[in-house]
Amino acid sequence: MSVLMNSTAHKSSCKTQKTMVAQLDKIDVTEELLLSKNYITPEDVLMLPRITDNYLCPPEANVYDIEFVRFKIRDLDSGTVLFEISKPTFTENYEENVADYESENDPNAGRFVRYQFTPHFLELKTVGATVEFTVGNKPISNFRMIERHYFKDTLLKSFDFEFGFCIPNSSNTCEHIYHFPTLTKSLITEMINNPFETRSDSFYFVDGKLMMHNKADYSYNGSSDN
């Protein structure tokens, strides 16, 4: 949340936060520990050793009214669109592209996505992810996403992207480039044979404070006919 603070209070807050970070460096970081903090920083989530079991902030933390309305994934080498979905056609594409198992009354509905790809996806080197999003009546600076991908409890790669400045009541589009790690043949086989054991946490920050947390899981055993 964006608030104005006097210089004395700001220095005290920074000192407290730095002390907490120093303490976290010396112990195993758990989501329970992070949930006990006043707010969660990028440095905090980068120290998590495994996928989270829970969401690290409530939906109400999104005080900037950021809403993702369109998402597209494409192979940069061939230009092939691998996945595309937009809010107005979400119901039409639901069965084809994504399964969401959370009930309509669940406050976390819409924060989880299930992707189903073919084995070929694991051979890709570079993928572009285009996202379109709207923001509310507050300007947004230092909008950052950290996305951490795991197979079972092993970190595959952590991605770190900036969205830039967003003016109030605007619609914004950006494409982030994912450079995938080289996977061994044995790991690729394991990932194909264990659908939805590949998972990710996407953490969104404004001015260094966590304000959105989404989760996803992935399978790579789909048919190219789908």
PyMOL commands that place a pseudoatom at each C-alpha (Angstrom):
pseudoatom trace, name=CA, resn=MET, resi=1, chain=A, elem=C, hetatm=0, pos=[0.000, 0.000, 0.000]
pseudoatom trace, name=CA, resn=SER, resi=2, chain=A, elem=C, hetatm=0, pos=[1.329, 3.421, -0.929]
pseudoatom trace, name=CA, resn=VAL, resi=3, chain=A, elem=C, hetatm=0, pos=[1.471, 5.729, 2.090]
pseudoatom trace, name=CA, resn=LEU, resi=4, chain=A, elem=C, hetatm=0, pos=[3.356, 8.885, 3.029]
pseudoatom trace, name=CA, resn=MET, resi=5, chain=A, elem=C, hetatm=0, pos=[5.642, 8.672, 6.045]
pseudoatom trace, name=CA, resn=ASN, resi=6, chain=A, elem=C, hetatm=0, pos=[7.794, 11.239, 7.790]
pseudoatom trace, name=CA, resn=SER, resi=7, chain=A, elem=C, hetatm=0, pos=[11.558, 10.772, 7.561]
pseudoatom trace, name=CA, resn=THR, resi=8, chain=A, elem=C, hetatm=0, pos=[11.955, 9.530, 11.126]
pseudoatom trace, name=CA, resn=ALA, resi=9, chain=A, elem=C, hetatm=0, pos=[9.280, 6.867, 10.759]
pseudoatom trace, name=CA, resn=HIS, resi=10, chain=A, elem=C, hetatm=0, pos=[10.678, 5.795, 7.392]
pseudoatom trace, name=CA, resn=LYS, resi=11, chain=A, elem=C, hetatm=0, pos=[14.175, 5.297, 8.796]
pseudoatom trace, name=CA, resn=SER, resi=12, chain=A, elem=C, hetatm=0, pos=[12.800, 3.257, 11.676]
pseudoatom trace, name=CA, resn=SER, resi=13, chain=A, elem=C, hetatm=0, pos=[10.782, 1.083, 9.296]
pseudoatom trace, name=CA, resn=CYS, resi=14, chain=A, elem=C, hetatm=0, pos=[13.805, 0.478, 7.058]
pseudoatom trace, name=CA, resn=LYS, resi=15, chain=A, elem=C, hetatm=0, pos=[15.953, -0.471, 10.029]
pseudoatom trace, name=CA, resn=THR, resi=16, chain=A, elem=C, hetatm=0, pos=[13.349, -2.950, 11.236]
pseudoatom trace, name=CA, resn=GLN, resi=17, chain=A, elem=C, hetatm=0, pos=[13.020, -4.470, 7.792]
pseudoatom trace, name=CA, resn=LYS, resi=18, chain=A, elem=C, hetatm=0, pos=[16.794, -4.787, 7.351]
pseudoatom trace, name=CA, resn=THR, resi=19, chain=A, elem=C, hetatm=0, pos=[17.033, -6.482, 10.727]
pseudoatom trace, name=CA, resn=MET, resi=20, chain=A, elem=C, hetatm=0, pos=[14.364, -8.974, 9.708]
pseudoatom trace, name=CA, resn=VAL, resi=21, chain=A, elem=C, hetatm=0, pos=[16.176, -9.720, 6.426]
pseudoatom trace, name=CA, resn=ALA, resi=22, chain=A, elem=C, hetatm=0, pos=[19.417, -10.292, 8.305]
pseudoatom trace, name=CA, resn=GLN, resi=23, chain=A, elem=C, hetatm=0, pos=[17.632, -12.705, 10.629]
pseudoatom trace, name=CA, resn=LEU, resi=24, chain=A, elem=C, hetatm=0, pos=[16.090, -14.568, 7.684]
pseudoatom trace, name=CA, resn=ASP, resi=25, chain=A, elem=C, hetatm=0, pos=[19.537, -15.045, 6.166]
pseudoatom trace, name=CA, resn=LYS, resi=26, chain=A, elem=C, hetatm=0, pos=[20.571, -17.062, 9.203]
pseudoatom trace, name=CA, resn=ILE, resi=27, chain=A, elem=C, hetatm=0, pos=[17.635, -19.467, 9.351]
pseudoatom trace, name=CA, resn=ASP, resi=28, chain=A, elem=C, hetatm=0, pos=[15.600, -21.665, 7.058]
pseudoatom trace, name=CA, resn=VAL, resi=29, chain=A, elem=C, hetatm=0, pos=[12.959, -19.525, 5.362]
pseudoatom trace, name=CA, resn=THR, resi=30, chain=A, elem=C, hetatm=0, pos=[9.455, -20.958, 5.484]
pseudoatom trace, name=CA, resn=GLU, resi=31, chain=A, elem=C, hetatm=0, pos=[6.168, -19.547, 4.294]
pseudoatom trace, name=CA, resn=GLU, resi=32, chain=A, elem=C, hetatm=0, pos=[4.935, -19.599, 7.894]
pseudoatom trace, name=CA, resn=LEU, resi=33, chain=A, elem=C, hetatm=0, pos=[7.806, -17.305, 8.844]
pseudoatom trace, name=CA, resn=LEU, resi=34, chain=A, elem=C, hetatm=0, pos=[7.095, -14.948, 5.967]
pseudoatom trace, name=CA, resn=LEU, resi=35, chain=A, elem=C, hetatm=0, pos=[3.393, -14.811, 6.803]
pseudoatom trace, name=CA, resn=SER, resi=36, chain=A, elem=C, hetatm=0, pos=[4.311, -13.534, 10.254]
pseudoatom trace, name=CA, resn=LYS, resi=37, chain=A, elem=C, hetatm=0, pos=[5.983, -10.445, 8.766]
pseudoatom trace, name=CA, resn=ASN, resi=38, chain=A, elem=C, hetatm=0, pos=[4.305, -7.086, 8.263]
pseudoatom trace, name=CA, resn=TYR, resi=39, chain=A, elem=C, hetatm=0, pos=[4.965, -7.389, 4.546]
pseudoatom trace, name=CA, resn=ILE, resi=40, chain=A, elem=C, hetatm=0, pos=[6.918, -9.686, 2.228]
pseudoatom trace, name=CA, resn=THR, resi=41, chain=A, elem=C, hetatm=0, pos=[9.745, -8.489, -0.015]
pseudoatom trace, name=CA, resn=PRO, resi=42, chain=A, elem=C, hetatm=0, pos=[11.366, -9.862, -3.182]
pseudoatom trace, name=CA, resn=GLU, resi=43, chain=A, elem=C, hetatm=0, pos=[14.385, -10.890, -1.138]
pseudoatom trace, name=CA, resn=ASP, resi=44, chain=A, elem=C, hetatm=0, pos=[12.117, -12.990, 1.072]
pseudoatom trace, name=CA, resn=VAL, resi=45, chain=A, elem=C, hetatm=0, pos=[10.594, -15.102, -1.700]
pseudoatom trace, name=CA, resn=LEU, resi=46, chain=A, elem=C, hetatm=0, pos=[13.977, -15.576, -3.393]
pseudoatom trace, name=CA, resn=MET, resi=47, chain=A, elem=C, hetatm=0, pos=[15.081, -17.456, -0.272]
pseudoatom trace, name=CA, resn=LEU, resi=48, chain=A, elem=C, hetatm=0, pos=[12.169, -19.905, -0.267]
pseudoatom trace, name=CA, resn=PRO, resi=49, chain=A, elem=C, hetatm=0, pos=[13.602, -23.406, -0.771]
pseudoatom trace, name=CA, resn=ARG, resi=50, chain=A, elem=C, hetatm=0, pos=[10.435, -25.002, -2.175]
pseudoatom trace, name=CA, resn=ILE, resi=51, chain=A, elem=C, hetatm=0, pos=[7.023, -24.335, -3.687]
pseudoatom trace, name=CA, resn=THR, resi=52, chain=A, elem=C, hetatm=0, pos=[4.570, -22.726, -1.280]
pseudoatom trace, name=CA, resn=ASP, resi=53, chain=A, elem=C, hetatm=0, pos=[1.575, -24.639, 0.045]
pseudoatom trace, name=CA, resn=ASN, resi=54, chain=A, elem=C, hetatm=0, pos=[-0.493, -21.515, 0.582]
pseudoatom trace, name=CA, resn=TYR, resi=55, chain=A, elem=C, hetatm=0, pos=[-0.894, -18.007, -0.780]
pseudoatom trace, name=CA, resn=LEU, resi=56, chain=A, elem=C, hetatm=0, pos=[1.387, -15.503, 0.913]
pseudoatom trace, name=CA, resn=CYS, resi=57, chain=A, elem=C, hetatm=0, pos=[-1.047, -12.591, 0.652]
pseudoatom trace, name=CA, resn=PRO, resi=58, chain=A, elem=C, hetatm=0, pos=[-4.846, -12.274, 0.458]
pseudoatom trace, name=CA, resn=PRO, resi=59, chain=A, elem=C, hetatm=0, pos=[-6.647, -11.019, -2.661]
pseudoatom trace, name=CA, resn=GLU, resi=60, chain=A, elem=C, hetatm=0, pos=[-7.335, -7.785, -0.776]
pseudoatom trace, name=CA, resn=ALA, resi=61, chain=A, elem=C, hetatm=0, pos=[-3.616, -6.960, -0.862]
pseudoatom trace, name=CA, resn=ASN, resi=62, chain=A, elem=C, hetatm=0, pos=[-4.086, -5.925, -4.502]
pseudoatom trace, name=CA, resn=VAL, resi=63, chain=A, elem=C, hetatm=0, pos=[-4.908, -2.329, -3.577]
pseudoatom trace, name=CA, resn=TYR, resi=64, chain=A, elem=C, hetatm=0, pos=[-3.893, -1.174, -7.061]
pseudoatom trace, name=CA, resn=ASP, resi=65, chain=A, elem=C, hetatm=0, pos=[-6.735, -3.152, -8.689]
pseudoatom trace, name=CA, resn=ILE, resi=66, chain=A, elem=C, hetatm=0, pos=[-4.379, -4.857, -11.125]
pseudoatom trace, name=CA, resn=GLU, resi=67, chain=A, elem=C, hetatm=0, pos=[-6.276, -7.279, -13.327]
pseudoatom trace, name=CA, resn=PHE, resi=68, chain=A, elem=C, hetatm=0, pos=[-4.788, -9.546, -15.980]
pseudoatom trace, name=CA, resn=VAL, resi=69, chain=A, elem=C, hetatm=0, pos=[-7.136, -9.723, -18.962]
pseudoatom trace, name=CA, resn=ARG, resi=70, chain=A, elem=C, hetatm=0, pos=[-5.117, -11.447, -21.708]
pseudoatom trace, name=CA, resn=PHE, resi=71, chain=A, elem=C, hetatm=0, pos=[-2.197, -13.845, -21.809]
pseudoatom trace, name=CA, resn=LYS, resi=72, chain=A, elem=C, hetatm=0, pos=[-0.298, -15.415, -24.710]
pseudoatom trace, name=CA, resn=ILE, resi=73, chain=A, elem=C, hetatm=0, pos=[2.715, -17.737, -24.863]
pseudoatom trace, name=CA, resn=ARG, resi=74, chain=A, elem=C, hetatm=0, pos=[4.680, -18.142, -28.108]
pseudoatom trace, name=CA, resn=ASP, resi=75, chain=A, elem=C, hetatm=0, pos=[7.812, -19.933, -29.231]
pseudoatom trace, name=CA, resn=LEU, resi=76, chain=A, elem=C, hetatm=0, pos=[10.203, -17.171, -30.250]
pseudoatom trace, name=CA, resn=ASP, resi=77, chain=A, elem=C, hetatm=0, pos=[12.142, -19.381, -32.664]
pseudoatom trace, name=CA, resn=SER, resi=78, chain=A, elem=C, hetatm=0, pos=[9.159, -20.473, -34.763]
pseudoatom trace, name=CA, resn=GLY, resi=79, chain=A, elem=C, hetatm=0, pos=[6.602, -17.822, -33.826]
pseudoatom trace, name=CA, resn=THR, resi=80, chain=A, elem=C, hetatm=0, pos=[4.078, -20.547, -32.973]
pseudoatom trace, name=CA, resn=VAL, resi=81, chain=A, elem=C, hetatm=0, pos=[1.435, -19.527, -30.427]
pseudoatom trace, name=CA, resn=LEU, resi=82, chain=A, elem=C, hetatm=0, pos=[1.439, -22.211, -27.734]
pseudoatom trace, name=CA, resn=PHE, resi=83, chain=A, elem=C, hetatm=0, pos=[-1.248, -20.871, -25.434]
pseudoatom trace, name=CA, resn=GLU, resi=84, chain=A, elem=C, hetatm=0, pos=[-3.614, -17.913, -25.510]
pseudoatom trace, name=CA, resn=ILE, resi=85, chain=A, elem=C, hetatm=0, pos=[-6.463, -16.857, -23.298]
pseudoatom trace, name=CA, resn=SER, resi=86, chain=A, elem=C, hetatm=0, pos=[-8.350, -13.648, -22.613]
pseudoatom trace, name=CA, resn=LYS, resi=87, chain=A, elem=C, hetatm=0, pos=[-10.896, -12.726, -20.009]
pseudoatom trace, name=CA, resn=PRO, resi=88, chain=A, elem=C, hetatm=0, pos=[-13.946, -12.264, -22.296]
pseudoatom trace, name=CA, resn=THR, resi=89, chain=A, elem=C, hetatm=0, pos=[-13.506, -15.750, -23.774]
pseudoatom trace, name=CA, resn=PHE, resi=90, chain=A, elem=C, hetatm=0, pos=[-12.344, -17.501, -20.628]
pseudoatom trace, name=CA, resn=THR, resi=91, chain=A, elem=C, hetatm=0, pos=[-15.431, -19.735, -20.446]
pseudoatom trace, name=CA, resn=GLU, resi=92, chain=A, elem=C, hetatm=0, pos=[-15.153, -20.716, -24.119]
pseudoatom trace, name=CA, resn=ASN, resi=93, chain=A, elem=C, hetatm=0, pos=[-11.497, -21.698, -23.779]
pseudoatom trace, name=CA, resn=TYR, resi=94, chain=A, elem=C, hetatm=0, pos=[-11.804, -23.222, -20.334]
pseudoatom trace, name=CA, resn=GLU, resi=95, chain=A, elem=C, hetatm=0, pos=[-11.995, -26.872, -21.370]
pseudoatom trace, name=CA, resn=GLU, resi=96, chain=A, elem=C, hetatm=0, pos=[-9.327, -26.529, -24.045]
pseudoatom trace, name=CA, resn=ASN, resi=97, chain=A, elem=C, hetatm=0, pos=[-6.662, -24.549, -22.256]
pseudoatom trace, name=CA, resn=VAL, resi=98, chain=A, elem=C, hetatm=0, pos=[-6.969, -24.459, -18.504]
pseudoatom trace, name=CA, resn=ALA, resi=99, chain=A, elem=C, hetatm=0, pos=[-8.653, -26.201, -15.596]
pseudoatom trace, name=CA, resn=ASP, resi=100, chain=A, elem=C, hetatm=0, pos=[-9.445, -24.284, -12.454]
pseudoatom trace, name=CA, resn=TYR, resi=101, chain=A, elem=C, hetatm=0, pos=[-10.529, -26.505, -9.554]
pseudoatom trace, name=CA, resn=GLU, resi=102, chain=A, elem=C, hetatm=0, pos=[-11.356, -23.817, -7.040]
pseudoatom trace, name=CA, resn=SER, resi=103, chain=A, elem=C, hetatm=0, pos=[-15.022, -23.169, -6.295]
pseudoatom trace, name=CA, resn=GLU, resi=104, chain=A, elem=C, hetatm=0, pos=[-16.734, -19.909, -7.169]
pseudoatom trace, name=CA, resn=ASN, resi=105, chain=A, elem=C, hetatm=0, pos=[-17.072, -19.051, -3.490]
pseudoatom trace, name=CA, resn=ASP, resi=106, chain=A, elem=C, hetatm=0, pos=[-13.396, -19.575, -2.755]
pseudoatom trace, name=CA, resn=PRO, resi=107, chain=A, elem=C, hetatm=0, pos=[-11.638, -16.217, -2.174]
pseudoatom trace, name=CA, resn=ASN, resi=108, chain=A, elem=C, hetatm=0, pos=[-8.617, -17.632, -4.030]
pseudoatom trace, name=CA, resn=ALA, resi=109, chain=A, elem=C, hetatm=0, pos=[-10.575, -18.471, -7.192]
pseudoatom trace, name=CA, resn=GLY, resi=110, chain=A, elem=C, hetatm=0, pos=[-8.777, -17.102, -10.215]
pseudoatom trace, name=CA, resn=ARG, resi=111, chain=A, elem=C, hetatm=0, pos=[-5.357, -17.284, -8.585]
pseudoatom trace, name=CA, resn=PHE, resi=112, chain=A, elem=C, hetatm=0, pos=[-4.555, -20.786, -9.825]
pseudoatom trace, name=CA, resn=VAL, resi=113, chain=A, elem=C, hetatm=0, pos=[-4.077, -21.990, -13.413]
pseudoatom trace, name=CA, resn=ARG, resi=114, chain=A, elem=C, hetatm=0, pos=[-3.447, -25.487, -14.756]
pseudoatom trace, name=CA, resn=TYR, resi=115, chain=A, elem=C, hetatm=0, pos=[-1.505, -25.699, -18.029]
pseudoatom trace, name=CA, resn=GLN, resi=116, chain=A, elem=C, hetatm=0, pos=[-1.419, -28.734, -20.303]
pseudoatom trace, name=CA, resn=PHE, resi=117, chain=A, elem=C, hetatm=0, pos=[1.377, -28.813, -22.882]
pseudoatom trace, name=CA, resn=THR, resi=118, chain=A, elem=C, hetatm=0, pos=[2.894, -31.430, -25.168]
pseudoatom trace, name=CA, resn=PRO, resi=119, chain=A, elem=C, hetatm=0, pos=[6.329, -32.988, -24.527]
pseudoatom trace, name=CA, resn=HIS, resi=120, chain=A, elem=C, hetatm=0, pos=[7.744, -30.691, -27.224]
pseudoatom trace, name=CA, resn=PHE, resi=121, chain=A, elem=C, hetatm=0, pos=[7.352, -27.723, -24.867]
pseudoatom trace, name=CA, resn=LEU, resi=122, chain=A, elem=C, hetatm=0, pos=[10.253, -29.039, -22.762]
pseudoatom trace, name=CA, resn=GLU, resi=123, chain=A, elem=C, hetatm=0, pos=[12.553, -28.816, -25.794]
pseudoatom trace, name=CA, resn=LEU, resi=124, chain=A, elem=C, hetatm=0, pos=[11.962, -25.090, -26.314]
pseudoatom trace, name=CA, resn=LYS, resi=125, chain=A, elem=C, hetatm=0, pos=[14.775, -22.680, -25.555]
pseudoatom trace, name=CA, resn=THR, resi=126, chain=A, elem=C, hetatm=0, pos=[13.109, -19.266, -25.538]
pseudoatom trace, name=CA, resn=VAL, resi=127, chain=A, elem=C, hetatm=0, pos=[9.462, -18.370, -25.038]
pseudoatom trace, name=CA, resn=GLY, resi=128, chain=A, elem=C, hetatm=0, pos=[7.719, -15.013, -25.081]
pseudoatom trace, name=CA, resn=ALA, resi=129, chain=A, elem=C, hetatm=0, pos=[4.863, -14.394, -22.663]
pseudoatom trace, name=CA, resn=THR, resi=130, chain=A, elem=C, hetatm=0, pos=[2.656, -11.433, -23.556]
pseudoatom trace, name=CA, resn=VAL, resi=131, chain=A, elem=C, hetatm=0, pos=[0.378, -10.165, -20.822]
pseudoatom trace, name=CA, resn=GLU, resi=132, chain=A, elem=C, hetatm=0, pos=[-2.253, -7.441, -20.992]
pseudoatom trace, name=CA, resn=PHE, resi=133, chain=A, elem=C, hetatm=0, pos=[-3.449, -5.950, -17.735]
pseudoatom trace, name=CA, resn=THR, resi=134, chain=A, elem=C, hetatm=0, pos=[-5.442, -3.030, -16.396]
pseudoatom trace, name=CA, resn=VAL, resi=135, chain=A, elem=C, hetatm=0, pos=[-4.802, -0.943, -13.308]
pseudoatom trace, name=CA, resn=GLY, resi=136, chain=A, elem=C, hetatm=0, pos=[-7.062, 1.084, -11.042]
pseudoatom trace, name=CA, resn=ASN, resi=137, chain=A, elem=C, hetatm=0, pos=[-6.994, 4.744, -10.082]
pseudoatom trace, name=CA, resn=LYS, resi=138, chain=A, elem=C, hetatm=0, pos=[-3.527, 4.715, -8.498]
pseudoatom trace, name=CA, resn=PRO, resi=139, chain=A, elem=C, hetatm=0, pos=[-0.235, 5.090, -10.367]
pseudoatom trace, name=CA, resn=ILE, resi=140, chain=A, elem=C, hetatm=0, pos=[2.085, 2.104, -10.092]
pseudoatom trace, name=CA, resn=SER, resi=141, chain=A, elem=C, hetatm=0, pos=[5.861, 2.297, -9.983]
pseudoatom trace, name=CA, resn=ASN, resi=142, chain=A, elem=C, hetatm=0, pos=[8.410, -0.451, -9.434]
pseudoatom trace, name=CA, resn=PHE, resi=143, chain=A, elem=C, hetatm=0, pos=[5.972, -3.182, -10.518]
pseudoatom trace, name=CA, resn=ARG, resi=144, chain=A, elem=C, hetatm=0, pos=[7.933, -6.435, -10.451]
pseudoatom trace, name=CA, resn=MET, resi=145, chain=A, elem=C, hetatm=0, pos=[7.200, -10.139, -10.839]
pseudoatom trace, name=CA, resn=ILE, resi=146, chain=A, elem=C, hetatm=0, pos=[9.283, -13.026, -9.506]
pseudoatom trace, name=CA, resn=GLU, resi=147, chain=A, elem=C, hetatm=0, pos=[8.234, -16.405, -10.860]
pseudoatom trace, name=CA, resn=ARG, resi=148, chain=A, elem=C, hetatm=0, pos=[9.803, -19.564, -9.451]
pseudoatom trace, name=CA, resn=HIS, resi=149, chain=A, elem=C, hetatm=0, pos=[9.383, -22.935, -11.177]
pseudoatom trace, name=CA, resn=TYR, resi=150, chain=A, elem=C, hetatm=0, pos=[9.833, -26.255, -9.396]
pseudoatom trace, name=CA, resn=PHE, resi=151, chain=A, elem=C, hetatm=0, pos=[9.689, -29.898, -10.285]
pseudoatom trace, name=CA, resn=LYS, resi=152, chain=A, elem=C, hetatm=0, pos=[8.492, -31.572, -7.127]
pseudoatom trace, name=CA, resn=ASP, resi=153, chain=A, elem=C, hetatm=0, pos=[10.554, -29.646, -4.549]
pseudoatom trace, name=CA, resn=THR, resi=154, chain=A, elem=C, hetatm=0, pos=[13.550, -28.877, -6.760]
pseudoatom trace, name=CA, resn=LEU, resi=155, chain=A, elem=C, hetatm=0, pos=[13.918, -25.352, -8.102]
pseudoatom trace, name=CA, resn=LEU, resi=156, chain=A, elem=C, hetatm=0, pos=[14.254, -25.407, -11.908]
pseudoatom trace, name=CA, resn=LYS, resi=157, chain=A, elem=C, hetatm=0, pos=[14.640, -21.682, -12.468]
pseudoatom trace, name=CA, resn=SER, resi=158, chain=A, elem=C, hetatm=0, pos=[13.656, -18.342, -10.995]
pseudoatom trace, name=CA, resn=PHE, resi=159, chain=A, elem=C, hetatm=0, pos=[12.551, -15.580, -13.386]
pseudoatom trace, name=CA, resn=ASP, resi=160, chain=A, elem=C, hetatm=0, pos=[12.575, -11.888, -12.483]
pseudoatom trace, name=CA, resn=PHE, resi=161, chain=A, elem=C, hetatm=0, pos=[10.736, -9.298, -14.608]
pseudoatom trace, name=CA, resn=GLU, resi=162, chain=A, elem=C, hetatm=0, pos=[9.912, -5.591, -14.418]
pseudoatom trace, name=CA, resn=PHE, resi=163, chain=A, elem=C, hetatm=0, pos=[6.659, -4.150, -15.772]
pseudoatom trace, name=CA, resn=GLY, resi=164, chain=A, elem=C, hetatm=0, pos=[7.651, -0.496, -15.627]
pseudoatom trace, name=CA, resn=PHE, resi=165, chain=A, elem=C, hetatm=0, pos=[5.523, 2.480, -14.632]
pseudoatom trace, name=CA, resn=CYS, resi=166, chain=A, elem=C, hetatm=0, pos=[1.741, 2.298, -15.125]
pseudoatom trace, name=CA, resn=ILE, resi=167, chain=A, elem=C, hetatm=0, pos=[-0.481, 5.376, -15.187]
pseudoatom trace, name=CA, resn=PRO, resi=168, chain=A, elem=C, hetatm=0, pos=[-3.857, 5.241, -13.373]
pseudoatom trace, name=CA, resn=ASN, resi=169, chain=A, elem=C, hetatm=0, pos=[-6.838, 3.680, -15.137]
pseudoatom trace, name=CA, resn=SER, resi=170, chain=A, elem=C, hetatm=0, pos=[-4.685, 2.365, -17.954]
pseudoatom trace, name=CA, resn=SER, resi=171, chain=A, elem=C, hetatm=0, pos=[-4.471, -0.797, -20.045]
pseudoatom trace, name=CA, resn=ASN, resi=172, chain=A, elem=C, hetatm=0, pos=[-0.925, -2.087, -20.461]
pseudoatom trace, name=CA, resn=THR, resi=173, chain=A, elem=C, hetatm=0, pos=[0.761, -4.753, -22.580]
pseudoatom trace, name=CA, resn=CYS, resi=174, chain=A, elem=C, hetatm=0, pos=[4.239, -6.192, -22.257]
pseudoatom trace, name=CA, resn=GLU, resi=175, chain=A, elem=C, hetatm=0, pos=[6.114, -9.290, -23.356]
pseudoatom trace, name=CA, resn=HIS, resi=176, chain=A, elem=C, hetatm=0, pos=[8.556, -11.048, -21.061]
pseudoatom trace, name=CA, resn=ILE, resi=177, chain=A, elem=C, hetatm=0, pos=[11.180, -13.349, -22.520]
pseudoatom trace, name=CA, resn=TYR, resi=178, chain=A, elem=C, hetatm=0, pos=[11.747, -16.672, -20.780]
pseudoatom trace, name=CA, resn=HIS, resi=179, chain=A, elem=C, hetatm=0, pos=[15.106, -18.348, -21.385]
pseudoatom trace, name=CA, resn=PHE, resi=180, chain=A, elem=C, hetatm=0, pos=[14.530, -21.921, -20.298]
pseudoatom trace, name=CA, resn=PRO, resi=181, chain=A, elem=C, hetatm=0, pos=[17.232, -23.955, -18.581]
pseudoatom trace, name=CA, resn=THR, resi=182, chain=A, elem=C, hetatm=0, pos=[18.744, -26.947, -20.346]
pseudoatom trace, name=CA, resn=LEU, resi=183, chain=A, elem=C, hetatm=0, pos=[17.102, -30.093, -18.988]
pseudoatom trace, name=CA, resn=THR, resi=184, chain=A, elem=C, hetatm=0, pos=[18.618, -33.554, -18.979]
pseudoatom trace, name=CA, resn=LYS, resi=185, chain=A, elem=C, hetatm=0, pos=[16.818, -36.320, -20.859]
pseudoatom trace, name=CA, resn=SER, resi=186, chain=A, elem=C, hetatm=0, pos=[16.144, -38.148, -17.610]
pseudoatom trace, name=CA, resn=LEU, resi=187, chain=A, elem=C, hetatm=0, pos=[14.590, -35.051, -16.025]
pseudoatom trace, name=CA, resn=ILE, resi=188, chain=A, elem=C, hetatm=0, pos=[12.441, -34.424, -19.100]
pseudoatom trace, name=CA, resn=THR, resi=189, chain=A, elem=C, hetatm=0, pos=[11.190, -38.012, -18.894]
pseudoatom trace, name=CA, resn=GLU, resi=190, chain=A, elem=C, hetatm=0, pos=[10.358, -37.561, -15.218]
pseudoatom trace, name=CA, resn=MET, resi=191, chain=A, elem=C, hetatm=0, pos=[8.482, -34.330, -15.880]
pseudoatom trace, name=CA, resn=ILE, resi=192, chain=A, elem=C, hetatm=0, pos=[6.446, -35.943, -18.657]
pseudoatom trace, name=CA, resn=ASN, resi=193, chain=A, elem=C, hetatm=0, pos=[5.649, -39.001, -16.540]
pseudoatom trace, name=CA, resn=ASN, resi=194, chain=A, elem=C, hetatm=0, pos=[4.632, -36.918, -13.513]
pseudoatom trace, name=CA, resn=PRO, resi=195, chain=A, elem=C, hetatm=0, pos=[1.971, -34.482, -14.729]
pseudoatom trace, name=CA, resn=PHE, resi=196, chain=A, elem=C, hetatm=0, pos=[1.279, -31.468, -12.524]
pseudoatom trace, name=CA, resn=GLU, resi=197, chain=A, elem=C, hetatm=0, pos=[4.341, -32.143, -10.344]
pseudoatom trace, name=CA, resn=THR, resi=198, chain=A, elem=C, hetatm=0, pos=[5.888, -29.156, -12.126]
pseudoatom trace, name=CA, resn=ARG, resi=199, chain=A, elem=C, hetatm=0, pos=[4.570, -26.072, -10.363]
pseudoatom trace, name=CA, resn=SER, resi=200, chain=A, elem=C, hetatm=0, pos=[5.208, -22.369, -10.065]
pseudoatom trace, name=CA, resn=ASP, resi=201, chain=A, elem=C, hetatm=0, pos=[4.717, -19.454, -7.710]
pseudoatom trace, name=CA, resn=SER, resi=202, chain=A, elem=C, hetatm=0, pos=[4.252, -16.013, -9.272]
pseudoatom trace, name=CA, resn=PHE, resi=203, chain=A, elem=C, hetatm=0, pos=[4.856, -13.166, -6.832]
pseudoatom trace, name=CA, resn=TYR, resi=204, chain=A, elem=C, hetatm=0, pos=[3.956, -9.575, -7.780]
pseudoatom trace, name=CA, resn=PHE, resi=205, chain=A, elem=C, hetatm=0, pos=[5.433, -6.592, -5.961]
pseudoatom trace, name=CA, resn=VAL, resi=206, chain=A, elem=C, hetatm=0, pos=[4.867, -2.852, -6.003]
pseudoatom trace, name=CA, resn=ASP, resi=207, chain=A, elem=C, hetatm=0, pos=[7.574, -0.749, -4.376]
pseudoatom trace, name=CA, resn=GLY, resi=208, chain=A, elem=C, hetatm=0, pos=[9.092, -3.864, -2.858]
pseudoatom trace, name=CA, resn=LYS, resi=209, chain=A, elem=C, hetatm=0, pos=[5.949, -5.175, -1.146]
pseudoatom trace, name=CA, resn=LEU, resi=210, chain=A, elem=C, hetatm=0, pos=[4.060, -8.330, -2.113]
pseudoatom trace, name=CA, resn=MET, resi=211, chain=A, elem=C, hetatm=0, pos=[0.572, -7.499, -3.347]
pseudoatom trace, name=CA, resn=MET, resi=212, chain=A, elem=C, hetatm=0, pos=[-0.378, -10.485, -5.549]
pseudoatom trace, name=CA, resn=HIS, resi=213, chain=A, elem=C, hetatm=0, pos=[0.458, -14.197, -5.489]
pseudoatom trace, name=CA, resn=ASN, resi=214, chain=A, elem=C, hetatm=0, pos=[-0.673, -16.647, -8.174]
pseudoatom trace, name=CA, resn=LYS, resi=215, chain=A, elem=C, hetatm=0, pos=[0.055, -20.338, -8.550]
pseudoatom trace, name=CA, resn=ALA, resi=216, chain=A, elem=C, hetatm=0, pos=[0.122, -22.763, -11.473]
pseudoatom trace, name=CA, resn=ASP, resi=217, chain=A, elem=C, hetatm=0, pos=[0.916, -26.356, -12.285]
pseudoatom trace, name=CA, resn=TYR, resi=218, chain=A, elem=C, hetatm=0, pos=[1.897, -27.996, -15.550]
pseudoatom trace, name=CA, resn=SER, resi=219, chain=A, elem=C, hetatm=0, pos=[1.694, -31.260, -17.439]
pseudoatom trace, name=CA, resn=TYR, resi=220, chain=A, elem=C, hetatm=0, pos=[3.746, -32.125, -20.512]
pseudoatom trace, name=CA, resn=ASN, resi=221, chain=A, elem=C, hetatm=0, pos=[2.037, -35.301, -21.685]
pseudoatom trace, name=CA, resn=GLY, resi=222, chain=A, elem=C, hetatm=0, pos=[-0.644, -33.730, -23.856]
pseudoatom trace, name=CA, resn=SER, resi=223, chain=A, elem=C, hetatm=0, pos=[-1.327, -34.703, -27.448]
pseudoatom trace, name=CA, resn=SER, resi=224, chain=A, elem=C, hetatm=0, pos=[-0.354, -32.399, -30.312]
pseudoatom trace, name=CA, resn=ASP, resi=225, chain=A, elem=C, hetatm=0, pos=[-3.907, -32.891, -31.612]
pseudoatom trace, name=CA, resn=ASN, resi=226, chain=A, elem=C, hetatm=0, pos=[-5.365, -31.006, -28.620]
for i in range(1, 226): cmd.bond("trace and resi %d" % i, "trace and resi %d" % (i + 1))
show_as sticks, trace
zoom trace
